[in-house]
Amino acid sequence: MKFVPMIKKFTNKVLDIIFPNDFKCVLCGNDLSDDSTFCDECLNDGIFNKGNRCVKCDMAIKEGNIICDHCKSTKRYFEKCFCPLNYNHQVKKAMLQLKEDNGKYLALPFAKLIVQRLQEENLKFDIIVPVPSHPKVVRRRGYNPALLLANEIGKLTGKPVIVALTKNVLTKFQKNLTYEERQSNLRDSMTLTDKSLIKGKTVLLVDDIITTCATINTCASLLVGAKKIYACAVARTQLDLG
């Protein structure tokens, strides 16, 4: 008779997979009572990138300001960035999981957040271009997080994903560099594969995290011939700027 509870337990597990009756917070994994994306604890942790933000890089800035100091002093090759979340606390943990712990399942809910933000801004674009990773990094990780996000955004919006950029040089990790070092670290590290892929198109560049905009700005500078270039990411690092 011991087999009866075992079979019942196995059956319940199968039913839970097919018909899940509970929901988990995308960031921390806590149980949710409905199909919400985040739990109350995470919602109260300042996860959303809102308030007064730079019109270019989408970073939070002081009330009354329009553009941040870096965007004032640096030529931007993109029109504007869109980042729904702040890169802090639980968001940081989830993003690291997406980048390093085979957390592919996070790509869809994060893509939904990005698409929601783009729809709120009524943004129109023709194609989606992911920020490239070096082949060695892709082999180590198993995938390119930006491409995962781009593919999910493509499914949600019906727009084609074009792998128009390749990374040829294995650069240092950006997170360990200063602002100035980040800008020079990426120089000549990427190339446009085919100009005809983006000519006359409004492009949406996709990355996972935006910090100083060095990566997306370098990518945007290579998309010569595009009509307009916008950028998006799941999360925005908030730098100490005016």
C-alpha positions as CSV (number, residue, x, y, z in Angstrom):
1,M,0.0,0.0,0.0
2,K,3.0,2.3,0.3
3,F,2.8,2.7,-3.5
4,V,-0.5,4.5,-3.3
5,P,0.7,7.7,-1.5
6,M,3.8,7.6,-3.7
7,I,1.7,7.5,-6.9
8,K,-0.6,10.2,-5.5
9,K,2.4,12.4,-4.7
10,F,3.9,11.9,-8.1
11,T,0.5,12.7,-9.7
12,N,0.2,15.9,-7.7
13,K,3.6,17.0,-8.9
14,V,2.7,16.3,-12.5
15,L,-0.5,18.3,-12.1
16,D,1.3,21.2,-10.5
17,I,3.6,21.4,-13.6
18,I,0.7,21.2,-16.1
19,F,-1.8,23.3,-14.0
20,P,0.3,25.5,-11.6
21,N,-1.8,26.8,-8.8
22,D,0.9,29.1,-7.3
23,F,3.0,32.0,-8.7
24,K,6.5,33.1,-7.8
25,C,8.0,36.6,-7.7
26,V,10.3,36.9,-10.7
27,L,13.0,38.6,-8.6
28,C,13.1,36.8,-5.3
29,G,11.0,33.6,-5.8
30,N,8.5,34.3,-3.0
31,D,5.0,33.0,-3.4
32,L,2.4,35.2,-5.0
33,S,-1.3,35.0,-4.5
34,D,-2.1,35.9,-8.1
35,D,-0.3,36.2,-11.5
36,S,1.6,39.4,-10.5
37,T,5.2,39.7,-11.6
38,F,6.6,40.9,-8.3
39,C,5.9,40.4,-4.6
40,D,5.0,43.4,-2.3
41,E,8.5,43.2,-0.7
42,C,10.2,43.7,-4.0
43,L,7.7,46.4,-5.1
44,N,8.6,48.4,-2.0
45,D,12.3,48.1,-2.7
46,G,12.6,50.8,-5.4
47,I,12.9,48.4,-8.3
48,F,11.2,50.6,-10.9
49,N,13.2,53.2,-12.8
50,K,10.8,56.1,-12.6
51,G,10.7,59.8,-11.7
52,N,12.7,62.5,-13.4
53,R,15.1,60.8,-15.9
54,C,17.7,61.8,-18.5
55,V,16.0,62.3,-21.9
56,K,18.8,60.3,-23.5
57,C,20.1,57.5,-21.2
58,D,17.0,57.1,-18.9
59,M,19.0,57.5,-15.7
60,A,17.4,59.2,-12.7
61,I,18.5,62.8,-12.3
62,K,17.6,65.7,-10.1
63,E,14.2,67.3,-10.5
64,G,14.4,70.2,-12.9
65,N,17.2,68.7,-15.0
66,I,16.6,67.4,-18.4
67,I,19.8,65.6,-19.4
68,C,22.6,64.1,-17.3
69,D,26.2,65.3,-17.3
70,H,27.6,62.4,-19.3
71,C,25.0,62.8,-22.0
72,K,25.8,66.5,-22.1
73,S,29.5,65.9,-22.7
74,T,29.4,62.7,-24.8
75,K,28.1,62.3,-28.4
76,R,25.2,59.8,-28.3
77,Y,24.6,57.8,-31.5
78,F,21.1,56.7,-30.2
79,E,17.9,58.7,-29.7
80,K,17.0,57.4,-26.3
81,C,17.2,54.5,-23.9
82,F,14.3,52.7,-22.2
83,C,15.0,50.7,-19.0
84,P,12.1,49.7,-16.8
85,L,14.0,48.6,-13.7
86,N,16.8,49.9,-11.4
87,Y,19.9,47.7,-11.2
88,N,19.9,47.2,-7.4
89,H,19.1,44.7,-4.7
90,Q,16.8,41.9,-5.9
91,V,17.0,43.1,-9.5
92,K,20.7,42.7,-9.4
93,K,20.5,39.2,-8.1
94,A,18.0,38.2,-10.8
95,M,20.1,39.9,-13.6
96,L,23.2,38.0,-12.5
97,Q,21.2,34.8,-12.6
98,L,20.1,35.6,-16.2
99,K,23.7,36.4,-17.1
100,E,25.6,33.7,-15.3
101,D,23.4,31.0,-13.9
102,N,21.5,29.7,-16.9
103,G,18.5,31.7,-15.9
104,K,17.0,31.7,-19.4
105,Y,13.5,31.5,-18.0
106,L,13.9,35.2,-16.8
107,A,14.2,36.5,-20.4
108,L,10.4,36.4,-21.1
109,P,9.2,38.2,-18.0
110,F,11.9,40.8,-18.4
111,A,11.1,41.2,-22.1
112,K,7.5,41.8,-21.2
113,L,8.6,44.7,-18.9
114,I,10.6,46.2,-21.7
115,V,7.8,45.9,-24.2
116,Q,5.4,47.5,-21.7
117,R,7.7,50.4,-21.3
118,L,8.1,50.8,-25.1
119,Q,4.3,50.7,-25.6
120,E,3.8,53.4,-22.9
121,E,6.2,55.5,-25.0
122,N,4.4,54.6,-28.2
123,L,7.8,53.7,-29.7
124,K,7.8,52.5,-33.3
125,F,10.7,50.5,-34.7
126,D,11.4,48.2,-37.6
127,I,14.0,45.7,-36.4
128,I,15.6,44.5,-33.2
129,V,19.4,44.2,-32.9
130,P,21.0,42.5,-29.8
131,V,24.2,43.7,-28.4
132,P,26.8,41.0,-29.3
133,S,28.9,38.9,-27.0
134,H,32.3,37.5,-27.9
135,P,32.1,33.8,-29.1
136,K,34.3,32.7,-26.2
137,V,31.9,34.3,-23.7
138,V,28.9,32.7,-25.4
139,R,30.6,29.3,-25.3
140,R,31.4,29.7,-21.6
141,R,27.9,30.9,-20.7
142,G,26.0,28.9,-23.2
143,Y,24.1,31.9,-24.6
144,N,24.0,35.6,-25.1
145,P,21.5,37.2,-22.6
146,A,20.9,40.2,-24.9
147,L,20.0,37.8,-27.8
148,L,17.6,35.9,-25.5
149,L,15.9,39.2,-24.6
150,A,15.8,40.3,-28.2
151,N,14.2,37.1,-29.3
152,E,11.5,37.4,-26.6
153,I,10.8,41.0,-27.5
154,G,10.6,40.0,-31.1
155,K,7.9,37.4,-30.3
156,L,5.9,39.9,-28.3
157,T,6.1,42.7,-30.9
158,G,6.2,40.7,-34.1
159,K,9.4,42.5,-35.2
160,P,12.4,40.6,-36.7
161,V,15.6,40.1,-34.8
162,I,18.7,40.8,-36.8
163,V,22.1,39.8,-35.6
164,A,23.8,42.7,-37.3
165,L,26.7,43.2,-34.9
166,T,29.6,40.8,-34.0
167,K,32.2,41.1,-31.3
168,N,35.6,40.3,-32.5
169,V,37.8,41.3,-29.6
170,L,37.6,39.7,-26.1
171,T,37.5,42.9,-24.0
172,K,37.9,43.3,-20.2
173,F,34.8,43.0,-18.1
174,Q,33.2,46.5,-18.1
175,K,32.0,46.3,-14.4
176,N,35.7,46.5,-13.2
177,L,36.5,49.6,-15.2
178,T,36.1,53.4,-14.7
179,Y,33.9,55.5,-16.9
180,E,36.8,56.6,-19.1
181,E,38.2,53.0,-19.3
182,R,34.8,51.7,-20.3
183,Q,34.7,54.0,-23.3
184,S,38.1,53.0,-24.6
185,N,37.8,49.3,-23.7
186,L,35.2,48.7,-26.5
187,R,36.9,50.7,-29.2
188,D,37.3,48.6,-32.4
189,S,35.9,45.5,-30.6
190,M,32.8,45.2,-32.7
191,T,31.8,45.3,-36.3
192,L,28.7,45.6,-38.4
193,T,28.2,42.4,-40.5
194,D,26.1,43.9,-43.3
195,K,25.0,47.5,-43.8
196,S,22.1,46.4,-45.9
197,L,20.5,44.8,-42.9
198,I,19.9,48.1,-41.1
199,K,19.8,50.6,-43.9
200,G,16.9,53.0,-43.6
201,K,15.5,51.0,-40.6
202,T,14.5,52.3,-37.2
203,V,16.5,50.0,-34.9
204,L,15.9,48.9,-31.3
205,L,19.2,47.9,-29.7
206,V,18.8,45.4,-26.9
207,D,21.1,44.8,-23.9
208,D,20.6,43.4,-20.5
209,I,22.0,46.1,-18.2
210,I,23.0,49.7,-19.0
211,T,25.5,51.5,-16.8
212,T,27.5,54.2,-18.6
213,C,26.0,53.6,-22.0
214,A,29.5,52.8,-23.4
215,T,28.4,49.5,-24.9
216,I,25.1,50.6,-26.5
217,N,26.7,53.9,-27.7
218,T,29.5,51.9,-29.4
219,C,27.0,49.6,-31.0
220,A,24.8,52.5,-32.1
221,S,27.9,54.2,-33.7
222,L,28.4,51.2,-35.9
223,L,24.8,51.1,-37.3
224,V,25.6,53.6,-40.1
225,G,22.7,54.0,-42.4
226,A,20.0,53.3,-39.9
227,K,17.1,55.8,-39.9
228,K,17.0,56.0,-36.1
229,I,18.4,54.0,-33.2
230,Y,16.8,53.5,-29.9
231,A,18.1,51.3,-27.0
232,C,16.6,49.3,-24.2
233,A,17.7,47.1,-21.4
234,V,16.0,45.4,-18.4
235,A,17.8,47.5,-15.8
236,R,19.6,50.9,-15.5
237,T,22.5,51.5,-13.1
238,Q,21.9,54.8,-11.3
239,L,25.2,56.7,-11.2
240,D,25.8,59.6,-8.9
241,L,25.2,62.5,-11.4
242,G,23.4,65.8,-11.4
